[in-house]
Amino acid sequence: SAPHAAAPAAHPAQPAAAGAPAAPTGTWGGATAVAPSNRLNPALTFDTLVPGRANQMARTAALHVAGAPGAMYNPLFIYGGVGLGKTHLMNAVGNQLMKDKPDARVLYLHAEQFITDVVKNYQRKTFDELKAKYHSLDLLLIDDVQFFAGKERTQEEFFNAFEALLAKKAHIIMTSDTYPKGLVDIDERLTSRFDSGLTVAIEPPELEMRVAILMRKAEQEGTQMPEDVAFFVAKNVRANVRELEGALRKVLAYSRFSGKDINIQLAREALKDLLSIQNRQIGVENIQKTVADFYKIKVADMYSKKRPASIARPRQIAMYLAKELTQKSLPEIGDLFGGRDHTTVLHAVRKIGGERQKDTELNQQLHVLEQTLKG
């Protein structure tokens, strides 16, 4: 797995992105204020973000905000799993705004940094400083708001900043690992505010987008990656962009050290640990058990002939995931689901795949199941 796959909480002072430089330090507020550090990562722009179906809505909304901050889609709430490009998109808006309006007051920070700020000002009783810092912004970018869970004083201060910024038509963009209504231990006053602008999801990238990402990143590293190799890697690394980058680094390093050209055989050798873990971890039985637990049915229902919707639908979802996450053929999957015909499996795969595009709740459930299985 990629070295960047850990939650960004461990390094709250950095944007959670591959190769992000440490944020410059700069105090802000008081008579001796220096130029504020906006903590943006200059490498994360719209140009360096590979567009695709997975981030299409979020990217379009972010471009709109960058072009006309304070107008529509305020606040913009972007959610999705780890390493899908939420931080990248947020920084892209900040960088674009700074380019268009160099005197704009922009601040990017991880939710943990906001918590630290609240604690510090609470100890010093300097809440005016906190207000001066946050309430004067034109654009506030705040990552991983799920970290506010259970922290009442932080939530109160954030609510105040939120209201003040919206009142003066400043823009707020937030990210989270789940949609606003799915956040736990966060005051309903806040979650309903989070949901009052535009809420968009970023999905795991589809195959073509993963191929494009690999080829683009390889090019940035000064190497050409053959398309068939990019397809091989993309088929085997599905979780997120960060893991793709990790796999690419392994392939490039292996090619350099061995002095061999990049081909499928080399990629197979470079990623053999990753491939063996994958094949070992995700079996159809594991998928059946995980899905059955999730939808509270018996594992035996996966291969039984029962047909009520409460059983048939989770069974179709398990078939879909078996096709997505394992190397097994349709007939093999059918056999493992009580000797069903391969056309039954194909129908399930197409049905769930199609519904996933339109039904955000189903998509979120599949997202959780995929993350659990890849765990």
C-alpha positions in Angstrom: 0.0 0.0 0.0 1.1 3.5 -0.7 3.1 5.3 2.1 0.6 8.1 1.9 -2.4 5.9 2.6 -2.4 6.7 6.3 -5.0 9.2 7.6 -3.7 12.7 7.3 -4.3 13.3 11.1 -0.7 12.2 11.8 0.6 15.2 9.9 -2.1 17.9 10.4 0.3 20.6 9.3 0.5 19.3 5.8 -2.1 19.0 3.1 -2.9 15.3 2.9 -1.5 14.8 -0.6 1.4 12.9 -2.1 4.6 14.8 -1.9 3.0 17.8 -0.1 5.6 20.3 1.2 5.4 21.2 4.8 3.3 24.3 5.4 5.2 27.5 5.9 4.8 28.9 9.4 3.5 32.3 9.9 1.7 34.0 12.8 -1.4 35.9 12.0 -3.2 38.5 14.1 -1.8 41.1 16.5 0.4 44.1 15.7 3.4 42.1 14.6 1.6 40.1 12.0 3.6 38.9 9.0 2.0 38.1 5.7 -0.3 35.2 6.5 0.6 31.7 5.4 -2.3 30.3 3.5 -0.9 26.7 3.8 -1.8 25.9 0.3 0.2 23.3 -1.6 1.2 25.0 -4.9 1.6 21.7 -6.7 -2.1 20.8 -6.3 -3.9 22.7 -9.1 -6.7 22.0 -11.6 -4.0 21.3 -14.2 -2.4 18.5 -12.2 -5.8 16.9 -11.4 -6.8 14.1 -13.8 -10.5 14.6 -14.7 -12.9 11.7 -15.0 -16.3 10.4 -14.2 -15.3 9.8 -10.6 -14.6 13.4 -9.8 -16.6 15.1 -12.6 -19.3 16.8 -10.4 -17.0 17.8 -7.6 -14.5 19.2 -10.1 -17.1 21.2 -12.0 -18.4 22.7 -8.7 -14.9 23.5 -7.6 -14.1 25.3 -10.9 -17.3 27.3 -10.5 -16.4 28.3 -6.9 -12.9 29.3 -8.0 -14.3 31.5 -10.7 -17.0 33.1 -8.6 -16.4 32.7 -4.9 -19.1 33.6 -2.5 -21.9 33.1 -5.1 -23.3 29.6 -5.7 -22.5 26.3 -4.0 -21.7 27.9 -0.6 -20.7 25.9 1.4 -19.3 23.3 -0.9 -19.1 19.9 0.9 -17.0 17.2 -0.8 -17.0 13.7 0.6 -15.4 10.4 -0.3 -12.8 7.8 0.9 -9.1 8.2 1.6 -6.8 9.2 -1.3 -9.4 10.1 -3.9 -8.3 13.7 -4.4 -10.5 15.7 -2.0 -7.5 17.7 -0.7 -6.2 18.2 -4.2 -9.5 19.7 -5.4 -9.7 22.0 -2.4 -6.1 23.3 -2.8 -6.8 23.7 -6.6 -9.6 26.2 -5.7 -7.3 28.1 -3.3 -4.5 28.2 -5.8 -6.7 29.4 -8.6 -8.2 32.2 -6.4 -4.7 33.4 -5.3 -3.7 33.5 -9.0 -6.8 35.5 -10.0 -6.8 37.7 -6.9 -3.3 37.8 -5.2 -4.6 39.8 -2.2 -7.4 37.3 -1.4 -7.3 36.0 2.2 -7.3 32.2 1.8 -6.6 29.6 4.5 -6.3 25.8 4.0 -6.1 23.7 7.1 -6.9 20.2 8.5 -9.7 20.0 11.0 -7.2 19.0 13.6 -5.4 22.3 13.2 -8.6 24.2 13.8 -9.1 22.1 17.0 -5.5 22.9 18.1 -6.2 26.6 17.5 -9.4 26.6 19.6 -7.6 24.8 22.5 -4.7 27.3 22.4 -7.0 30.3 22.4 -9.1 28.7 25.1 -6.1 28.4 27.3 -5.0 31.9 26.7 -8.5 33.4 26.7 -7.8 35.0 23.4 -10.9 34.3 21.4 -10.9 37.7 19.8 -7.6 36.6 18.0 -9.3 33.4 16.9 -12.2 35.4 15.5 -9.9 38.0 13.8 -8.1 35.1 12.1 -11.0 33.1 10.8 -13.8 35.7 10.4 -11.7 37.9 8.0 -11.1 35.3 5.3 -12.4 35.3 1.8 -12.0 31.5 1.4 -11.7 28.9 4.1 -10.7 25.4 3.1 -11.1 22.8 5.8 -10.2 19.1 5.5 -11.7 16.1 7.3 -14.4 17.8 9.3 -15.4 14.4 10.7 -12.5 15.1 13.3 -14.8 17.7 15.0 -16.8 14.8 16.4 -17.5 15.1 20.1 -15.6 18.4 20.4 -18.3 20.8 21.5 -16.3 24.0 22.0 -14.6 23.5 18.6 -18.0 23.0 17.0 -19.3 26.1 18.6 -16.4 28.2 17.3 -16.6 26.7 13.9 -20.3 27.5 13.8 -19.6 31.1 14.7 -16.9 31.4 12.0 -19.2 29.6 9.5 -22.0 32.1 10.1 -19.7 35.1 10.0 -18.1 34.0 6.7 -21.4 33.3 5.0 -22.8 36.6 6.1 -19.9 38.5 4.4 -20.2 36.3 1.3 -16.9 34.5 1.9 -16.7 30.9 0.6 -16.3 27.8 2.6 -15.2 24.4 1.2 -15.1 21.3 3.5 -14.2 17.7 3.0 -15.2 14.6 4.9 -15.1 10.8 4.7 -18.9 10.7 4.7 -21.9 12.9 3.7 -23.1 15.5 6.2 -26.1 13.4 7.5 -23.7 10.5 8.1 -21.4 12.4 10.5 -21.6 11.3 14.1 -21.2 13.3 17.3 -21.5 16.6 15.4 -24.3 19.1 16.4 -27.2 19.0 14.0 -27.0 22.8 13.7 -23.7 22.2 12.0 -24.6 19.2 9.8 -27.6 21.0 8.5 -25.4 24.0 7.6 -22.9 21.7 5.9 -25.7 20.4 3.7 -27.1 23.9 2.9 -24.9 24.6 -0.1 -23.9 21.8 -2.5 -22.8 18.3 -1.3 -20.9 16.2 -3.9 -19.1 12.9 -3.7 -15.7 11.9 -5.2 -15.8 8.2 -6.2 -12.9 5.7 -6.6 -11.6 6.3 -10.2 -12.9 4.0 -12.9 -10.4 1.9 -15.0 -9.8 4.4 -17.8 -9.2 7.2 -15.3 -6.8 5.1 -13.3 -4.9 4.4 -16.6 -4.8 8.1 -17.4 -3.6 9.0 -13.9 -0.7 6.4 -14.1 0.4 7.6 -17.5 0.2 11.3 -16.5 2.1 10.7 -13.2 4.8 8.7 -15.0 5.2 11.5 -17.5 5.6 14.0 -14.6 8.4 11.7 -13.4 10.1 11.9 -16.8 9.2 8.3 -17.8 6.9 7.0 -20.5 4.7 4.2 -19.2 3.4 1.9 -22.0 -0.4 1.7 -22.1 -0.6 -2.0 -21.6 1.4 -1.8 -18.4 -0.8 1.1 -17.2 -3.8 -1.1 -17.8 -2.2 -4.0 -15.9 -1.4 -1.9 -12.9 -4.8 -0.1 -13.0 -6.7 -3.4 -13.1 -4.9 -4.6 -10.0 -4.9 -1.3 -7.9 -8.4 -0.1 -7.6 -8.8 1.5 -4.2 -7.6 5.1 -4.7 -5.3 7.5 -6.3 -2.8 7.4 -3.5 -2.3 3.6 -3.9 -2.0 4.0 -7.6 0.9 6.5 -7.0 2.5 4.1 -4.6 2.3 1.3 -7.1 3.7 3.6 -9.8 6.7 4.5 -7.6 7.4 0.8 -7.0 7.4 0.1 -10.8 9.6 3.1 -11.6 12.1 2.3 -8.8 12.2 -1.4 -9.9 12.9 -0.4 -13.5 15.7 2.0 -12.4 17.4 -0.4 -10.1 17.3 -3.4 -12.4 18.1 -1.3 -15.5 15.2 -3.0 -17.3 12.5 -1.5 -19.5 9.0 -1.1 -18.1 6.8 -4.0 -19.3 4.1 -6.1 -17.8 6.5 -8.8 -16.6 8.5 -6.1 -14.7 5.4 -4.6 -13.2 4.3 -8.0 -12.1 7.7 -8.5 -10.3 7.7 -5.0 -8.8 4.2 -5.4 -7.4 4.3 -9.1 -6.4 3.8 -8.4 -2.7 0.8 -6.2 -3.5 -0.7 -8.7 -5.9 -0.3 -11.7 -3.5 -1.9 -9.7 -0.7 -4.8 -8.8 -2.9 -5.4 -12.3 -4.1 -5.1 -13.7 -0.7 -7.3 -11.1 1.1 -10.3 -10.8 -1.1 -12.0 -14.2 -1.8 -15.6 -14.7 -2.7 -16.3 -16.3 0.7 -15.0 -13.2 2.4 -17.2 -11.0 0.2 -20.3 -13.1 1.0 -19.6 -12.9 4.7 -18.9 -9.2 4.8 -22.0 -8.4 2.7 -24.2 -10.7 4.7 -23.0 -9.1 8.0 -23.6 -5.6 6.5 -27.2 -6.3 5.4 -27.9 -8.5 8.5 -28.8 -11.7 6.6 -27.3 -15.2 7.0 -24.3 -16.3 4.9 -26.3 -19.4 3.9 -28.8 -17.0 2.2 -26.0 -16.2 -0.4 -26.3 -19.7 -1.9 -29.9 -20.5 -1.0 -32.7 -20.5 -3.5 -34.7 -18.0 -1.5 -35.9 -15.0 -3.5 -37.3 -12.2 -1.2 -35.9 -8.8 -1.9 -34.3 -8.6 1.5 -32.0 -11.5 0.5 -31.9 -11.2 -3.3 -30.5 -7.7 -3.3 -27.6 -8.3 -0.9 -26.9 -11.4 -3.0 -26.7 -9.3 -6.2 -24.5 -6.8 -4.4 -22.1 -9.7 -3.3 -22.0 -11.0 -6.9 -21.2 -7.5 -8.2 -18.4 -7.1 -5.7 -17.0 -10.6 -6.5 -16.7 -9.5 -10.1 -15.2 -6.2 -9.2 -12.7 -7.3 -6.6 -11.6 -10.8 -7.6 -10.1 -12.3 -10.7 -12.8 -15.0 -10.9 -14.9 -15.6 -14.1 -18.7 -15.2 -14.2 -19.3 -19.1 -14.2 -16.9 -19.5 -11.2 -18.8 -16.8 -9.3 -22.1 -18.4 -10.2 -20.9 -21.8 -8.8 -19.9 -20.2 -5.5 -23.4 -18.7 -5.2 -25.2 -22.0 -5.0 -24.5 -23.2 -8.6 -26.2 -20.2 -10.3 -25.9 -19.7 -14.1 -23.3 -17.1 -15.3 -26.1 -15.1 -16.9 -27.6 -14.5 -13.4 -24.3 -13.2 -12.2 -24.0 -10.9 -15.3 -27.5 -9.5 -14.7 -26.6 -8.7 -11.1 -23.3 -7.1 -12.1 -25.0 -4.9 -14.7 -28.0 -4.0 -12.5 -25.9 -3.0 -9.4 -23.3 -1.2 -11.6 -26.0 0.8 -13.3 -27.9 1.7 -10.1 -24.7 2.7 -8.4 -24.4 5.6 -10.9 -27.8 7.0 -9.9 -28.3 6.0 -6.3 -26.1 7.9 -3.9 -27.1 5.8 -0.9 -26.3 2.5 -2.7 -23.0 4.0 -3.9 -22.1 5.0 -0.3 -22.9 1.5 1.0 -20.8 -0.1 -1.8 -18.0 2.4 -1.0 -18.0 1.2 2.7 -18.1 -2.5 1.7 -15.2 -2.0 -0.7 -13.1 -0.1 1.9 -13.9 -2.8 4.4 -12.9 -5.6 2.1 -9.7 -3.9 0.9 -8.9 -2.9 4.6 
